[in-house]
């Protein structure tokens, strides 16, 4: 019986699991035979996941309709399918469900049709030509959907899980952090108890713009969870002078790290906070490409980065950024964008492959109340097990996708 190239590569990978040299060879399109298959078709579906609980990013027009997500289904000419899932949040950055869907359908898809799906760097190059960079990568959240789908498809073609594709160990698990976003200090006890009831021991708090409120919030969470990792994220919500006042107050209240105290273009403000050294300073928003990270690090703006593949055009960029942090002794924490299903699978698989050793602020399971997988993720005692199947390691139930899309369509107000 004839062996197709993908069978041969899959057999090679199975014969030598975890051999980085071989994996690098397999991952190198320059040394591989001509493409065995090509990107034949890309389907795009927009939906919103229903949610529970209060989270400031999912309020107001559109936000309160649920967690926006675009499903990207890439089919190769040989029939193999890969799934990706960009997850825009209009109140977090400047991409929306509508802009992500249009950017993918009208710009990124025409740029990648006919290409080798395993040449992910080549696909990113093609997408750079379709929507040019601004200060950094153009439409990074939308792009992450294509990046994830191509990683999924490549892994399935090769019979390799994501970790093997990256030359890293397969499997492992992550401890999760519970998000505390409250409007009054009185609410804290119940929100922490909700996390505790589900076995969570670590908490991340949303802070800014009022340092007095933020310190009181941190003290209350620290009182309720004296041994937990306590991570404060301001989402750029302070001005430079306030941030310099807030950082020591948060440190005194028991906070372990301060993320995104300022908007990323406040370069001198970040430098001052790092020099102040009241807390380790992490960046999130604004770190899109590995070049951004390298430049911000050289400018002395950060002690580390809160990673999220969804923010930075997907796994290729995020993997390179994690490697940069490891090589340069910078802290890297695992965060996300309230990721559902496919985006969650990719994120967990990447962080576990890199042996993340701090609790991950991946709060999809906390806030989302629907799923589209044949086997949905379920944290056990605040831990999540990394998927180990080929590609991103999860199976999408397309009937569930169509149901969610239909539910979203019919829930929209007339003319909305
Ligand atoms: Mg953040």
Boltz pocket constraint, residues with backbone or C-beta under 6 A from the ligand:
constraints:
  - pocket:
      binder: B
      contacts: [[A, 233], [A, 235], [A, 259], [A, 260], [A, 284], [A, 285], [A, 306], [A, 335]]
      max_distance: 6.0
